[in-house]
Amino acid sequence: MTEVYKSLGQSAPNATTETDLYTVPAATSAVCSTIIVCNRGGTSTAFRVSHAVGGGATQNKDYLYFDVTIPKNDTFTATVGITMATGDKIKIYAGNGNLSFNLYGTELTP
């Protein structure tokens, strides 16, 4: 088993648009260890993060964070251990266009 520690995804998504941050590639599994959300703007806003098993449409059960408020010019960091299989997705949503998302973890291949 090969383990590669890396940045799994980076995005500064459009406001109020669900966006795929990371999709586990074919023949791969992954462990997401840290997600960082940075508010670059001068006003507070909210964000969402979900884990879609199999990559399907987001359902209520998929949310890891839902409408979490992040203050202006601040950063939210969560250290997690999300295990993911081929095709699983981490999806994000920003209340305005001033958020940056970074996801770090490990990809595992046979």
C-alpha positions in Angstrom: 0.0 0.0 0.0 1.4 3.4 -1.0 0.6 6.4 1.1 0.9 9.9 -0.3 0.5 12.9 2.1 -0.8 15.9 0.2 -3.1 18.8 -0.3 -6.3 17.1 -1.5 -8.0 20.2 -2.6 -8.0 24.0 -2.6 -10.9 26.2 -3.7 -12.2 29.8 -3.5 -15.8 29.0 -4.6 -18.4 31.3 -5.9 -21.0 32.5 -3.3 -23.9 30.2 -2.5 -22.8 27.5 -4.9 -22.1 24.0 -3.8 -18.7 23.0 -5.2 -16.7 19.8 -5.2 -13.5 20.3 -3.2 -12.1 16.7 -3.6 -13.1 13.5 -5.2 -11.3 10.3 -4.4 -9.7 8.9 -7.6 -10.2 5.4 -9.0 -8.4 2.6 -7.2 -7.7 4.9 -4.3 -8.9 5.5 -0.8 -8.2 8.6 1.3 -8.1 9.9 4.8 -8.9 13.6 5.2 -7.0 14.9 8.2 -7.4 18.7 8.2 -9.8 21.2 6.7 -9.1 25.0 6.8 -11.6 27.7 5.9 -10.3 31.3 5.6 -12.5 34.3 5.5 -10.6 36.9 3.5 -13.4 39.4 3.7 -14.5 42.2 6.0 -17.8 40.7 7.0 -18.8 37.5 8.7 -20.3 34.7 6.6 -21.3 31.1 6.9 -20.0 27.9 5.2 -20.9 24.2 4.8 -18.9 21.1 4.3 -20.4 17.7 3.4 -19.1 14.2 2.6 -21.1 12.5 -0.2 -20.5 8.8 0.0 -20.3 7.5 -3.6 -20.3 11.1 -4.9 -24.1 11.4 -5.1 -26.2 14.5 -4.5 -25.8 16.0 -1.0 -28.4 14.8 1.5 -29.0 16.1 5.0 -27.0 13.1 6.5 -23.9 14.2 4.6 -23.2 17.5 6.4 -20.1 17.7 8.6 -20.5 21.5 9.1 -23.7 23.4 8.3 -24.0 27.2 8.2 -21.1 27.6 10.6 -20.4 31.3 11.0 -16.8 32.4 10.4 -16.0 36.0 11.5 -14.4 38.5 9.2 -10.7 38.1 8.6 -10.6 34.8 10.5 -9.8 31.2 10.0 -11.6 28.0 11.0 -9.5 24.8 11.3 -10.8 21.3 12.0 -8.6 18.2 12.5 -10.7 15.2 11.5 -10.2 11.7 10.3 -12.7 11.2 7.5 -12.1 7.9 5.7 -13.2 7.9 2.1 -13.5 5.3 -0.7 -13.2 5.7 -4.5 -15.7 8.2 -5.8 -16.5 9.8 -2.4 -16.6 13.6 -2.5 -16.0 16.5 -0.1 -18.3 19.3 -1.1 -18.2 22.9 0.1 -20.5 25.9 0.1 -19.6 29.5 0.9 -22.1 32.2 2.0 -20.1 34.8 0.1 -17.2 34.9 -2.4 -14.5 35.6 0.2 -13.9 32.1 1.6 -10.9 29.9 0.8 -11.0 26.1 1.6 -8.0 23.9 1.9 -8.1 20.1 2.6 -5.1 18.0 3.6 -4.8 14.3 4.0 -3.5 11.0 2.7 -4.2 9.0 -0.5 -3.7 5.3 -0.3 -3.3 3.1 -3.4 -2.6 -0.7 -3.7 
